[in-house]
Amino acid sequence: MVGAVIVVVRVLPDSVEDFGSVKIAVENLAPKRIEEEPIAFGLKAVKATFLVPEIDGKMDELEEKLNSIEHVGSVEIVGMSRSL
C-alpha cells in the first residue's frame, strides 16, 4: 500500500498583475486547498496544499509542474507531513 504526503507550497508570481493567471494555473493542478497569502505592497502568493503519493519522483514532478507555470517567480515548499 502506497502512503501519501501532504505538501504545502507557496507560489509567488513575477508581479502583482500576474497573480490571477498564476492562481488559475495552480487551481488546474487540483490542490486539496488553495489560499491567497498577502506578502507586501499588494503582492500576494498562492498557498496550495497537495496530496502527493509517496512514490519516488512524484514530489519532483509536482515541483516541475509548478515551476513551469508562466509568470511564476518562485516555488517554495513550506510544509510537509505524512497523511494518515
C-alpha positions in Angstrom: 0.0 0.0 0.0 1.4 3.4 -1.0 1.1 6.2 1.5 0.7 9.9 0.8 2.4 13.1 1.7 0.6 16.3 2.4 2.6 19.1 0.8 2.0 22.9 1.3 3.6 25.1 -1.3 3.9 28.9 -1.7 3.9 30.1 -5.3 5.0 33.7 -5.9 4.1 35.3 -9.2 6.5 37.6 -11.0 4.3 40.6 -10.4 1.1 41.8 -8.9 -0.6 41.7 -12.4 0.3 38.0 -12.8 -1.4 36.8 -9.6 -4.7 35.9 -11.3 -3.3 33.8 -14.1 -0.9 32.0 -11.7 -3.7 31.2 -9.3 -5.8 29.7 -12.1 -2.9 27.6 -13.3 -2.3 26.3 -9.7 -6.0 25.5 -9.4 -5.8 23.4 -12.6 -3.3 21.1 -10.8 -6.2 20.1 -8.4 -4.9 21.0 -5.0 -6.9 19.9 -1.9 -6.8 23.5 -0.6 -5.8 26.9 -2.1 -5.4 30.3 -0.4 -4.2 33.8 -1.1 -1.4 34.9 1.2 -0.6 38.6 1.3 3.2 39.3 1.0 3.9 43.1 0.8 2.9 46.1 -1.3 -0.1 44.4 -2.9 1.9 41.3 -3.9 0.1 38.0 -3.0 1.3 34.4 -3.1 -0.8 31.4 -3.9 -0.6 28.9 -1.0 -1.7 25.4 -2.0 -2.0 22.1 -0.3 -1.5 18.9 -2.4 -1.8 15.2 -1.5 1.1 13.5 -3.3 1.6 9.7 -3.4 4.7 8.6 -1.6 6.4 7.3 -4.7 9.8 8.3 -6.0 9.7 11.2 -8.4 6.2 12.4 -7.6 7.4 15.4 -5.5 9.8 16.4 -8.2 7.0 16.1 -10.8 4.8 18.5 -8.7 7.6 21.0 -8.4 8.4 20.8 -12.1 4.7 21.5 -12.9 4.6 24.4 -10.6 7.8 25.9 -11.8 6.7 25.6 -15.4 3.7 27.8 -14.9 4.1 31.0 -16.9 4.9 34.1 -14.7 5.9 32.1 -11.6 8.7 33.8 -9.8 9.4 31.1 -7.2 8.0 28.0 -5.6 8.7 27.2 -2.0 7.7 24.1 0.0 6.5 25.5 3.3 5.2 22.3 4.9 5.2 18.6 4.5 3.8 15.7 6.5 2.6 12.2 6.1 -1.1 11.7 5.8 -2.9 9.1 7.9 
